[in-house]
Amino acid sequence: MSYSNSIIFGPIPSRRFGISLGIDLSPSKKQCNFDCLYCELEGAKTVDKMDIYPSVDEIIKEVKLNIQKHKLDVITITCNGEPTLYPNLDELVDRLNEIKENTKILILSNGSTIYKKDIFETLLKIDLVKLSLDCISEKCFKKLDRQNKSVEIDKIVPSMIEFSQKTKNDFFIEVLFVKDLNDNEEELGLLYEALKKINPKRVDIGTIDRPPAYGVKPVSFDFLESVATKFIGLNTNIVFKNRPKLIQAFSKDEILSTLKRRPLTKEDIENLFDEVSKKELQILINQDIIKIIDSAGVEFYKYL
């Protein structure tokens, strides 16, 4: 079967990654080892392997054409489902690395196969690795992510810890919160302890912002903000469409106190600080009391 341009989408602008060219490794149907309640795709029976997919040659041909046409920041490996189920992923990554020039390779995965040695080694070759981690407990996985029976959930976090220690590239975690499923104190505590051990470069936290496959509800922005405050020591980025502006004045001491609790992103500053507070922040930056840290494309203001 020939897929032609259906495997390629974009380029599209991304706030976190710049201009991205997407690769869909399962353009004909959903093939995933999770059936997440919040998925923007229709619900589907889980699988442990793909049975239909484009060839590496087809993908590389289309990527080459687009690299010639467009100035790209990232080539994003994604899927109508889970991209690490693609059987030729290692070959694809090697060939993308051969032709990418100054473009970075990004993969968006649910993280469910990282404990498999071949997948682990392939992920080490990718410039930007973003894995999901919505749950830690088995009961939460079964209710929210609804994994295929082949997924060994107890191996996921230990392998993420090992990967974080071994990778020389940018590694970050995404957590998507769903009301009344993974927003309780028990699961939050387990997530925080796991994330501290994993120690990714950045943690993105968000909630449902597109119609989900099943009848579940998003959490509020206030909840996400409270989570970010609890995730002490982690570069936590709140991803929330149409986030509220709460512009207010902060004194020097209040700025320092706020940044001691958690680093703020540039977007946080724009939504919280009035102009006088921004000037005060700049003084602290000039004095090297506050540092601006780039964490995989997102700037954080940190008190060091």
Phi, psi and omega in degrees: 000136178259132184259336181052224187287352183295342179276347183247137173222150185098198005294148177230146178282139177233133181298328185265337188236358181084212181278119188243135171256121184266143173243122176260112184280355177220067186290340187273335181193167177284129176224102186217150176267003170240153168232069187297139180300329185268000187304139178282345174274161178296151177300147180205153177298136181288154178228162176252357176201158177277146175245353177212132187192157178285157178280160176300319180300317179299316181296311183297321178302313181290323178296316179301317179299319183285326176299324179290328185275326192234152172270115187246149172263321181219150168251117189258118176273115180220197190186150163285072186139227184244115186295334181285356173279350178296123190290340182250030186299317183297315178297318180299315180297317178301317183286326175295320178297331179288330186250356191289337183056240182270002180277145178263151176262131179237139172238139176247107186232155176280358175079003190284346184245009187297337180284350177279127189304318182293320178293316179305311182293323177294317180299330178296340182271355187261135186297318184230116181244118178242116182246148177269149174208090183271333188220157172243315183286151180297321182294326178290315177306313184294326181279320189261305184272336173049065188286155171296150183297343179285342184281123179263089190296334181290345180266350187293305183296313177304322180288326175295321177299312179297318181297316180301324180287329187266329187289143175259001183253187182275126182232126178220161185243142174243133176241124177251120184265138179235133184303131176068017178237301178237026182253012180273163185298324181297310182291323177299318179296317178295319179298314182298315180297320179293315182295324177298320180287321178294316178054058177289167180294329181206148173242120175262126176243137181205193180210184182295128174229006175227158181305122183278162179296328183233168188281066178247163188241151176283163169272171182273164174298320180301322178296314180299321179295322178293324177295315180302323179291325180285334182279064184295135177087001179247141173284095187255123182249121179275122178253110186209121179290141177055043181296146184289147173266125180236057186298128179207169181268138177234132173282171177304312181296323179292323177297313181296319180296319179296315183285341173291324181289315178198146174296144177251144177276169176301322178295321175303313182300315181297331183266352184241319192268135170282177186295323179295319179295323178296321178294320177297320177297317180297323177298317179295325176293315180298331180273003181062024175275323175249136179246147172260119183248126174273118182242091179054046175094355177245126180275132176244140171264117186237141172271117185250000000 
